[in-house]
């Protein structure tokens, strides 16, 4: 049983033992829905004086409020922003709110899972949009129940009462704390239809800054991660993976390993035939299980094993050459014509000016701070897991398939996650842990080393972009032709062949809708390298090419790059896109001008430093970066970075500022240094020395963030600042060095060309 204490909530030993006995030793997760049968709940949400008021909410008789946060927090701030949406509709006193991260909410629906909390995904930039409607209804329902309880006590209509900071207030000024009403409110029959929501003018928490609820625990080391979790009589497992994705075990001698004190068992793991990537073991492995981490590592070091390569062999250099050959071959038919507006060929023949460029980006690893790990306890009637995952529902599917247990017999707890970036949408490590727990017939904690984490990733594919544009005599871009080659992250994952491009390019990406003749082609490359979702896909790789290319167009015209962008965007207007989306050029122009003004773009020609700028559109959200860089010999300094975002209504400005600053630094670090290379299908990077994150000296001292006030529906923002940071930096580097970097990582290419 794991958990932590929350102020205002104390479990008696008698109550705690009842909870343990009632759950057969499993971790207890979840909150009972108002209209559902009893489901397991976290210990912090139970007690002798706690009462449930609808989904996610518990109130004790002292007026303390417990709110559950449903989406995993990978550093995206969901444990703060999502509960504040509920708390605002509830009119709760935030100083008396405690937040409990929820595990997976699942119930049995005739043998199929019913997700009791709805959306439980983190890292796709949709936690806030998905929460905006249903979590407001959660808070409004709890408020309605309290009002009904107060109305019955007072004998007055509920519509004459109001709620404020944890109290129900009568017309004559009498106040009833939520705590005094909690028991009665929990017995009120919920309404059959949704209750009215608050109007924006009554928001007290939404739009106001709040610190991260568990910030103190994180900075003091008290935060609980999966690696801090334990189960009784638990074994620790470490692995040695095959270096080839399709290789096999050729020889294994475990004699010396089993002689190590503390080593209990050695288990072989193999990928299951017919299972898609991320649902089973990624590559063959040998696991050493021991009664301590030290013993497991010592045992692994004494394994005598040989791996045999598979039938496929490739290198990153070969892959790049294949991609370049495809995009440079005008006669090569694309795998998918993603977009085809107007007549590019006809427009190109009439143009007065032409610009061409090719951009190359490398393979990338996720390199999360917390390597892959998982705690599993399985018996004949239950499976209990502690998992750092971005999608507990997907993890459930893996566990259910391997154990055959019913939905309600699988309990998944998700503590704070030490970084996701898309890696934890794949659950190969969960499959490994479950297989090992079954083999050992004991609880198991699986722990990957950094070397395993780096070399056994699902990587972001390298890509090559070939762009050409033509302009008329008035400097208007009249045609745009983009050809991209990469290996789809969705390959072999059940995605239809005609949709494999969606992980690599966006049909709505700029300058779609702005150029009358526009063509976007994607070329699929086969590869044996395991691939998966990565932070900001597909926008990051495309924005670097597109926004660097716009800068090159400006240079070819001998004009201010900001002027070129503003002419391309045209007058403020709303341009209909496919699938019901709309591009609001006015909002994009606004964020562009905001960063230009803040970085003093008017000096772009006169300053000794280089200024670069870039903008992008992502599913209804708008972002722009401006970067100032200096060059001293072969040392590049990023002096300033400014980012403006327009995401509609902001739930937690302080949290959004942190997301924007963090994504900016992540994008700059990736652009500066990071690259995965492989030879004979073996990844060459093994640790941070081979995959160096940017040092503090390489990054700006501060990232200036501008949030655009808005009353529009909120959009996602977890990776919004990723796409434009790298092209803004590359454009600034060109201004200060006259070197146009078209290949990442930037520092390696810049030093080569200086």
C-alpha positions in Angstrom: 0.0 0.0 0.0 1.5 3.4 -0.9 0.2 6.8 -0.4 0.9 10.1 1.5 -0.8 12.1 4.1 -3.0 15.1 3.3 -3.7 17.9 5.8 -7.1 17.6 7.3 -7.5 13.9 6.5 -6.5 11.3 9.0 -7.4 7.6 8.9 -7.8 5.7 12.1 -6.0 2.5 12.3 -9.3 0.7 12.6 -10.6 2.3 9.4 -7.3 1.7 7.6 -7.4 -2.0 8.4 -11.0 -2.2 7.1 -9.9 -0.7 3.8 -7.0 -3.1 3.4 -9.2 -6.1 4.3 -11.9 -5.0 1.9 -9.5 -4.8 -1.1 -7.6 -8.1 -0.6 -4.3 -6.3 -0.3 -4.6 -4.4 -3.5 -3.8 -0.7 -3.9 -7.0 1.2 -3.7 -7.6 3.8 -6.4 -10.5 5.8 -7.7 -13.5 7.7 -6.4 -17.1 6.5 -6.5 -19.2 8.2 -9.0 -22.5 9.6 -7.7 -24.6 7.4 -9.9 -22.4 4.3 -9.8 -21.9 1.4 -7.5 -19.1 1.5 -4.9 -15.7 1.3 -6.4 -12.3 1.4 -4.6 -11.2 4.8 -3.4 -7.8 6.1 -2.3 -7.2 5.9 1.5 -6.9 9.7 1.7 -10.5 9.9 0.4 -11.8 7.6 3.1 -12.5 8.2 6.7 -15.1 8.2 9.4 -16.2 11.8 8.6 -15.7 12.1 4.8 -18.7 12.3 2.5 -18.9 12.0 -1.3 -20.4 14.7 -3.3 -20.4 13.5 -6.9 -17.4 12.3 -8.9 -13.9 13.3 -7.7 -15.1 15.2 -4.6 -15.1 14.4 -0.9 -15.8 16.8 2.0 -15.2 16.2 5.7 -17.2 17.6 8.6 -14.5 20.2 9.2 -14.9 21.6 5.7 -11.8 20.2 4.2 -12.2 19.3 0.5 -10.5 16.4 -1.3 -10.4 16.6 -5.1 -9.1 13.8 -7.3 -6.9 14.7 -10.3 -7.6 12.1 -13.0 -4.8 12.7 -15.6 -1.2 11.5 -15.0 1.1 14.4 -14.2 4.3 14.2 -16.2 5.2 17.7 -15.3 2.3 19.2 -17.2 0.6 20.5 -14.0 -2.5 18.5 -14.4 -2.7 17.8 -10.6 -3.2 21.5 -10.1 -5.1 22.7 -13.2 -7.8 20.0 -13.3 -8.8 20.1 -9.6 -9.0 23.9 -9.9 -11.6 23.6 -12.6 -13.7 21.5 -10.2 -12.9 23.7 -7.2 -14.0 26.9 -9.0 -17.4 25.4 -10.0 -17.7 24.1 -6.4 -16.9 27.5 -5.0 -14.4 25.8 -2.7 -11.9 27.6 -0.5 -8.6 26.6 -2.3 -6.6 26.9 0.9 -8.7 24.0 2.3 -8.4 21.8 -0.8 -6.2 18.8 -0.9 -5.5 17.1 -4.2 -5.1 13.3 -4.6 -3.7 11.9 -7.9 -6.1 9.2 -9.1 -5.1 5.9 -10.5 -7.1 4.2 -13.2 -10.8 4.4 -12.9 -12.3 1.2 -14.3 -15.4 -0.9 -13.7 -16.7 -4.1 -15.1 -19.3 -3.7 -17.8 -20.3 -7.3 -18.7 -16.6 -8.2 -19.0 -15.6 -5.1 -20.7 -14.0 -2.0 -19.1 -16.0 1.1 -18.4 -13.7 4.1 -17.7 -15.3 5.7 -14.7 -13.2 8.9 -14.8 -13.4 9.4 -18.6 -10.3 11.0 -20.1 -7.1 9.8 -18.4 -4.3 10.8 -20.8 -1.4 13.1 -20.4 1.0 14.6 -22.9 -1.2 15.1 -26.0 -2.0 18.7 -25.2 -5.7 17.9 -24.6 -6.1 17.5 -20.8 -7.6 21.0 -20.3 -9.9 20.9 -23.4 -11.1 17.5 -22.4 -11.7 18.6 -18.8 -13.3 21.9 -19.5 -16.8 20.6 -20.0 -17.1 17.5 -17.8 -15.0 18.6 -14.8 -16.9 21.8 -14.6 -20.1 19.7 -14.4 -18.4 17.7 -11.6 -17.9 20.8 -9.5 -21.3 22.2 -10.3 -23.0 19.0 -9.3 -21.3 19.0 -5.9 -22.3 22.7 -5.4 -25.9 21.9 -6.3 -26.0 19.1 -3.7 -24.7 21.4 -1.0 -27.3 24.1 -2.0 -30.1 21.5 -1.8 -29.0 20.4 1.6 -28.9 24.0 2.8 -32.2 24.8 1.3 -33.9 21.9 3.1 -32.3 23.0 6.4 -33.4 26.6 6.0 -36.8 25.9 4.3 -36.0 28.3 1.5 -35.6 27.7 -2.2 -32.1 26.8 -3.3 -32.1 29.5 -5.9 -32.1 32.1 -3.2 -28.9 30.8 -1.8 -25.3 31.4 -3.0 -22.0 29.7 -2.5 -18.7 31.4 -1.6 -15.3 30.1 -0.5 -16.6 26.9 1.1 -19.8 28.3 2.5 -23.5 28.5 1.6 -24.9 31.9 2.3 -28.6 32.7 2.9 -30.3 36.0 2.0 -30.3 37.1 5.6 -26.5 36.5 5.8 -26.5 33.3 7.7 -23.6 31.0 6.6 -23.3 27.2 6.6 -19.9 25.7 6.0 -19.6 23.0 3.5 -18.5 20.7 6.3 -21.7 21.2 8.2 -23.7 20.3 5.1 -21.6 17.5 3.7 -23.4 14.6 5.3 -26.9 15.8 4.3 -25.6 16.7 0.8 -24.2 13.2 0.3 -27.8 11.8 0.8 -29.4 14.2 -1.8 -30.5 12.4 -4.9 -28.5 13.8 -7.9 -30.5 15.5 -10.6 -31.2 13.6 -13.9 -29.9 16.5 -16.1 -26.8 18.7 -15.9 -27.0 21.6 -13.4 -26.2 25.2 -14.5 -22.6 26.1 -14.7 -21.1 29.4 -13.5 -20.7 32.3 -15.9 -17.1 33.5 -16.4 -17.7 36.7 -14.4 -18.1 34.5 -11.3 -14.8 32.6 -11.7 -12.6 32.9 -8.6 -9.9 30.4 -9.4 -9.9 29.9 -13.2 -7.6 32.5 -14.7 -5.8 33.2 -11.4 -2.3 32.0 -10.8 -1.6 29.1 -8.5 1.5 27.2 -7.5 1.8 23.5 -8.2 0.1 21.6 -5.4 3.0 19.2 -4.9 5.8 21.6 -5.6 7.2 21.5 -2.0 7.2 17.7 -2.1 9.1 17.7 -5.5 11.8 20.1 -4.4 12.3 18.6 -1.0 12.5 15.0 -2.4 9.3 13.9 -0.6 7.4 13.4 -3.9 6.5 9.7 -4.4 7.5 8.2 -7.7 7.0 4.6 -8.8 10.7 3.9 -8.0 9.8 4.8 -4.4 7.0 2.2 -4.2 7.3 -1.2 -2.5 5.2 -4.3 -2.1 5.7 -7.0 0.5 8.3 -9.7 -0.3 9.1 -7.8 -3.5 11.9 -8.8 -5.9 13.9 -6.3 -8.0 14.4 -7.1 -11.7 17.0 -5.6 -14.0 17.4 -6.6 -17.7 19.8 -7.1 -20.4 18.2 -6.4 -23.7 19.2 -7.6 -27.2 20.9 -4.7 -29.0 19.1 -5.7 -32.2 15.3 -5.1 -32.4 14.8 -8.3 -34.3 17.7 -10.3 -32.8 17.6 -13.4 -30.6 19.5 -15.1 -27.8 22.3 -17.3 -29.0 23.9 -18.4 -25.8 23.2 -18.0 -22.0 25.1 -19.2 -18.9 23.5 -18.2 -15.6 25.8 -20.1 -13.3 27.8 -17.2 -12.0 24.7 -15.0 -11.8 22.8 -17.4 -9.6 25.8 -17.7 -7.3 25.5 -14.0 -6.4 24.0 -13.6 -2.9 20.5 -12.3 -3.2 19.8 -13.4 -6.8 16.7 -15.5 -6.9 15.9 -16.2 -10.5 16.9 -15.5 -14.1 14.1 -15.2 -16.7 14.1 -15.0 -20.5 11.6 -12.6 -22.1 10.6 -12.6 -25.8 8.2 -10.4 -27.8 4.8 -12.0 -28.4 4.0 -12.7 -32.0 1.2 -10.7 -33.4 1.2 -7.9 -30.8 1.8 -4.3 -32.0 4.8 -2.3 -30.8 4.4 -1.0 -27.3 2.0 -3.8 -26.3 4.6 -6.5 -25.6 8.3 -6.9 -24.9 10.2 -4.6 -27.3 13.1 -6.9 -27.9 14.4 -10.2 -26.4 15.8 -9.8 -22.9 17.2 -11.6 -19.9 16.0 -10.5 -16.5 17.8 -11.0 -13.2 15.5 -11.0 -10.2 17.0 -10.5 -6.7 16.1 -9.3 -3.2 17.9 -6.0 -3.8 18.8 -3.7 -6.6 22.5 -4.1 -5.9 22.3 -7.9 -6.0 20.3 -7.7 -9.3 22.8 -5.5 -10.9 25.7 -7.6 -9.7 24.0 -10.7 -11.0 23.4 -9.1 -14.4 27.0 -8.2 -14.7 28.0 -11.8 -14.3 25.6 -13.1 -17.0 27.4 -14.9 -19.8 25.3 -14.3 -22.9 25.6 -13.8 -26.6 23.0 -12.1 -28.8 22.5 -13.0 -32.5 21.5 -10.2 -34.9 18.3 -10.4 -36.9 17.9 -10.4 -40.6 17.5 -6.6 -41.0 20.5 -4.3 -40.8 20.5 -0.5 -41.4 22.3 2.7 -40.3 21.1 6.2 -39.7 23.3 7.4 -42.5 21.7 5.0 -44.9 18.3 6.1 -43.8 19.0 9.7 -44.4 20.3 9.0 -47.8 17.2 7.1 -48.7 15.0 10.0 -47.5 17.1 12.5 -49.5 16.9 10.4 -52.6 13.1 10.3 -52.3 12.4 14.0 -51.8 14.9 15.0 -54.6 13.3 12.6 -57.1 10.6 14.7 -58.8 9.3 11.6 -60.5 8.8 9.6 -57.2 5.1 9.3 -56.4 4.4 10.2 -52.7 3.0 7.7 -50.3 0.4 10.2 -49.4 -0.5 13.6 -50.9 -1.5 15.2 -47.7 -2.7 18.5 -49.2 -3.1 19.8 -52.7 -4.6 23.3 -53.0 -4.8 25.0 -56.4 -2.3 24.1 -59.1 1.3 24.2 -57.9 2.9 23.2 -61.2 1.0 25.9 -63.2 1.7 28.6 -60.7 5.4 27.7 -60.5 5.9 28.2 -64.2 4.6 31.8 -64.1 6.5 32.9 -61.0 9.1 35.7 -61.0 11.2 34.4 -58.1 12.0 30.9 -56.8 13.5 29.7 -53.5 14.6 26.1 -52.7 16.0 24.5 -49.5 16.4 21.1 -47.9 16.3 20.5 -44.1 17.5 17.4 -42.2 16.6 16.4 -38.7 18.0 13.4 -36.8 16.5 10.4 -34.9 15.7 11.4 -31.3 15.3 9.5 -28.0 12.9 10.5 -25.3 15.5 10.3 -22.5 13.0 10.8 -19.7 14.5 11.7 -16.3 12.8 8.6 -14.8 13.8 5.5 -16.7 11.2 2.9 -17.5 10.0 1.0 -14.3 7.0 -0.7 -12.9 5.8 -2.4 -9.7 3.5 -5.4 -10.1 1.8 -7.7 -7.6 -0.3 -10.5 -9.1 -2.3 -13.3 -7.5 -5.2 -15.4 -8.8 -7.8 -12.8 -8.1 -6.1 -9.5 -8.7 -3.3 -7.5 -10.3 -2.0 -4.4 -8.6 0.4 -2.1 -10.4 2.2 1.2 -9.8 3.1 2.5 -13.2 4.6 5.8 -14.5 2.3 6.0 -17.6 0.8 8.6 -19.8 -2.2 6.4 -20.5 -3.3 4.1 -17.7 -6.2 2.8 -19.9 -3.7 1.5 -22.5 -1.6 0.0 -19.7 -4.7 -1.8 -18.4 -5.2 -3.4 -21.8 -1.7 -4.9 -21.6 -2.2 -6.2 -18.1 -5.6 -7.6 -18.9 -4.4 -9.5 -21.9 -1.5 -11.0 -20.0 -3.4 -12.0 -16.9 -6.9 -12.7 -18.2 -8.4 -10.9 -15.1 -11.7 -9.0 -15.3 -11.7 -5.2 -15.5 -12.4 -4.6 -11.8 -9.6 -7.0 -10.7 -6.9 -4.8 -12.1 -5.8 -1.8 -10.1 -3.4 0.7 -11.5 -1.9 3.5 -9.4 -0.2 6.4 -11.2 2.1 8.6 -9.0 3.9 11.6 -10.3 5.7 10.7 -13.5 9.3 11.7 -14.1 8.8 12.8 -17.7 6.9 11.3 -20.5 7.4 13.1 -23.9 5.3 10.3 -25.5 7.5 7.4 -24.4 5.0 6.3 -21.8 2.2 5.8 -24.3 4.1 2.5 -25.1 3.9 -0.1 -22.4 6.6 -2.7 -23.3 8.0 -2.2 -19.8 4.6 -3.0 -18.2 4.4 -6.2 -20.2 7.9 -7.1 -19.0 7.0 -6.5 -15.4 3.8 -8.5 -15.6 5.6 -11.4 -17.3 8.2 -11.4 -14.6 5.8 -11.2 -11.7 3.9 -14.2 -13.1 7.2 -16.1 -13.5 8.4 -15.2 -10.0 5.0 -15.6 -8.3 6.0 -12.7 -6.2 5.7 -8.9 -6.4 8.3 -7.4 -8.8 9.8 -4.0 -9.2 11.2 -3.7 -12.7 14.0 -1.2 -13.1 15.7 -0.1 -16.3 19.1 1.4 -16.2 19.8 4.6 -18.2 21.7 2.5 -20.8 18.7 0.3 -21.3 16.4 3.3 -21.5 18.5 5.0 -24.1 19.1 2.0 -26.3 15.7 0.4 -26.0 13.5 3.4 -26.9 10.7 3.9 -29.4 12.5 6.7 -31.3 11.3 9.8 -33.2 12.2 9.2 -36.8 14.7 11.2 -38.7 13.2 13.2 -41.6 14.2 15.2 -44.6 12.2 18.1 -46.0 12.5 19.5 -49.5 10.8 22.8 -49.9 10.4 25.2 -52.9 8.3 28.3 -53.2 7.7 30.7 -56.0 6.8 34.4 -55.6 5.2 36.9 -58.0 6.4 40.5 -58.8 4.6 41.8 -55.7 6.5 39.5 -53.4 3.5 37.3 -52.7 4.1 33.6 -52.3 2.0 32.0 -55.1 3.1 28.4 -54.8 4.5 26.2 -52.0 5.7 22.6 -52.5 6.8 20.6 -49.5 8.1 17.0 -49.8 8.9 15.1 -46.5 10.3 11.6 -46.1 10.3 9.8 -42.7 9.3 6.5 -41.1 5.9 6.7 -39.6 5.5 6.3 -35.8 2.2 4.6 -36.4 3.6 1.8 -38.6 2.5 -1.7 -37.5 0.2 -0.2 -34.8 -3.1 -0.8 -36.4 -3.3 2.6 -38.1 -4.6 2.3 -41.7 -2.0 2.7 -44.4 -3.7 5.9 -45.7 -3.4 7.5 -42.2 0.3 6.7 -41.4 1.2 10.2 -42.4 -0.6 11.7 -39.5 2.2 11.1 -37.1 4.6 12.9 -39.5 2.8 15.9 -40.9 -0.3 18.0 -40.3 -2.6 18.9 -43.1 -3.4 22.2 -41.4 0.2 23.3 -40.7 1.3 26.7 -41.9 1.2 28.0 -44.6 -1.9 26.0 -45.3 -4.8 28.3 -46.1 -2.4 31.2 -46.8 -0.9 30.2 -50.1 -3.3 29.7 -53.1 -1.3 26.9 -54.6 0.1 24.5 -52.0 1.2 20.9 -52.1 2.3 18.7 -49.2 3.6 15.2 -50.0 4.8 12.6 -47.6 7.1 9.7 -48.5 7.1 6.6 -46.2 10.4 5.0 -45.5 10.6 1.4 -44.1 12.8 1.0 -41.1 13.5 -1.7 -38.5 14.1 1.0 -35.8 11.3 1.0 -33.2 9.4 4.2 -33.4 6.8 6.0 -31.2 5.1 9.3 -30.4 7.4 12.1 -29.3 6.7 15.5 -27.7 5.3 17.9 -30.2 4.9 15.5 -33.1 4.3 16.2 -35.9 4.6 20.0 -35.4 8.2 20.2 -34.1 9.9 18.8 -37.2 7.7 20.6 -39.7 7.9 24.0 -38.0 11.7 23.9 -38.1 11.6 23.4 -41.8 8.8 25.8 -42.6 9.8 28.7 -40.4 13.4 28.4 -41.4 12.3 28.4 -45.0 10.1 31.5 -44.6 13.2 33.2 -43.2 15.2 32.2 -46.3 12.5 33.6 -48.5 12.8 36.9 -46.6 16.6 36.9 -47.1 16.2 36.2 -50.8 13.9 39.2 -51.0 16.4 41.3 -48.9 13.7 42.3 -46.5 12.8 42.1 -42.8 11.6 38.5 -42.0 8.8 39.9 -39.8 7.5 41.9 -42.8 7.6 38.7 -44.9 5.5 36.8 -42.3 3.0 39.6 -41.9 2.5 39.8 -45.6 2.0 36.0 -45.8 -0.6 36.1 -43.0 -2.4 39.0 -44.6 -5.3 40.9 -43.0 -6.8 39.4 -39.8 -9.4 36.9 -40.8 -10.7 33.4 -40.0 -9.8 30.8 -42.6 -11.8 27.6 -42.6 -9.6 24.5 -42.5 -10.5 20.8 -42.8 -12.3 18.9 -40.0 -14.0 22.0 -38.7 -10.9 23.8 -37.7 -10.3 27.5 -38.3 -7.1 29.5 -38.6 -7.4 32.9 -37.1 -4.7 35.0 -38.7 -5.4 37.9 -36.3 -4.5 35.8 -33.3 -1.3 34.6 -35.1 -0.4 38.1 -36.1 -0.9 39.2 -32.5 1.5 36.7 -30.9 4.0 37.4 -33.6 3.9 41.1 -32.9 4.0 40.6 -29.1 7.3 38.7 -29.3 8.7 41.2 -31.8 8.0 44.1 -29.6 9.3 42.5 -26.5 12.7 41.6 -28.1 12.9 45.0 -29.8 12.7 43.6 -33.3 13.0 47.1 -34.7 16.8 46.7 -34.1 17.1 43.5 -36.1 19.5 45.0 -38.6 21.4 47.3 -36.3 22.1 45.0 -33.3 25.4 43.2 -33.2 23.6 40.1 -32.0 21.3 38.0 -34.1 17.5 38.1 -33.8 15.3 35.3 -35.0 11.5 34.9 -35.1 9.0 32.1 -35.8 5.3 31.4 -35.4 3.0 28.4 -35.5 -0.6 27.2 -35.2 -1.6 24.0 -33.3 -5.2 22.9 -33.1 -6.7 26.2 -32.2 -3.7 27.5 -30.2 -1.2 30.1 -31.5 2.5 30.5 -30.5 5.5 32.7 -31.5 9.1 32.8 -30.4 11.8 35.5 -30.7 15.4 34.6 -29.9 18.5 36.8 -29.5 21.8 35.1 -30.0 25.4 36.1 -29.9 28.6 34.4 -31.2 32.0 34.7 -29.6 34.4 32.7 -31.6 32.9 29.2 -31.7 30.7 29.8 -28.6 27.0 30.4 -29.2 25.2 32.3 -26.5 21.4 32.5 -26.4 20.9 35.9 -24.8 17.1 36.0 -24.7 14.1 33.9 -25.6 10.6 35.3 -25.7 7.5 33.3 -26.3 3.9 34.4 -26.7 1.0 32.0 -26.6 -2.7 32.3 -27.2 -4.5 29.3 -25.9 -7.9 30.7 -25.2 -9.0 31.0 -21.6 -6.1 30.2 -19.3 -7.0 28.0 -16.3 -3.7 28.6 -14.3 -1.5 31.3 -15.7 1.4 30.4 -13.4 1.2 26.8 -14.6 1.0 27.8 -18.2 4.0 30.0 -17.9 5.9 27.0 -16.5 4.8 24.8 -19.4 5.8 27.4 -22.0 9.2 28.1 -20.4 9.9 24.4 -20.0 8.9 23.5 -23.5 11.1 26.3 -24.8 14.1 25.1 -23.0 13.4 21.5 -24.0 13.2 22.5 -27.7 16.3 24.6 -27.5 18.3 21.8 -25.8 17.1 19.3 -28.4 17.9 21.6 -31.3 21.4 22.4 -30.0 22.8 19.0 -29.2 20.7 15.9 -29.5 20.9 13.1 -32.1 20.5 9.4 -32.1 22.7 7.5 -34.6 22.9 3.8 -35.3 25.0 1.3 -37.2 24.1 -2.3 -38.1 20.7 -1.4 -36.4 22.5 -0.8 -33.0 21.9 2.5 -31.3 25.3 4.1 -30.5 24.1 6.4 -27.7 24.1 4.8 -24.2 24.0 7.6 -21.6 24.0 11.4 -21.1 27.6 11.7 -22.3 26.5 10.4 -25.7 23.2 12.3 -25.6 24.1 15.6 -23.9 21.2 17.8 -22.8 22.0 21.5 -22.9 23.9 22.9 -20.0 22.7 25.9 -18.1 25.4 27.9 -19.9 24.0 27.0 -23.3 20.5 28.2 -22.4 19.1 31.7 -21.8 19.0 32.8 -18.1 15.2 33.4 -18.4 12.5 32.6 -20.9 10.1 35.5 -21.1 6.5 34.3 -21.5 3.6 36.4 -22.7 0.1 35.0 -22.2 -2.7 36.5 -24.3 -5.9 37.1 -22.3 -8.9 35.5 -23.9 -12.4 34.4 -23.1 -12.5 31.7 -25.8 -12.6 28.0 -25.0 -9.3 26.7 -23.7 -6.9 24.7 -25.9 -4.0 22.5 -25.0 -0.5 23.8 -24.2 1.8 21.1 -22.9 4.0 21.1 -26.0 2.7 24.3 -27.6 6.0 26.2 -27.2 8.1 23.3 -28.8 7.7 24.0 -32.5 8.9 27.5 -32.9 11.9 27.7 -30.5 14.3 25.8 -32.8 13.6 27.8 -36.0 13.7 31.1 -34.1 17.1 30.1 -32.8 18.3 28.9 -36.2 17.1 32.2 -37.8 18.9 34.2 -35.0 22.1 32.2 -35.7 21.9 33.1 -39.4 21.7 36.8 -38.5 24.7 36.7 -36.2 26.9 34.3 -38.2 25.7 34.4 -41.9 25.5 30.6 -41.5 22.2 29.0 -42.5 21.8 25.8 -40.4 19.5 23.4 -42.3 20.6 20.3 -40.4 20.1 19.5 -36.7 21.7 19.2 -34.2 22.6 22.9 -34.6 25.8 23.1 -32.7 27.5 20.3 -34.6 26.4 21.8 -37.9 27.3 25.4 -37.0 30.8 24.4 -35.9 31.3 22.5 -39.1 30.3 25.5 -41.2 32.0 28.3 -39.4 
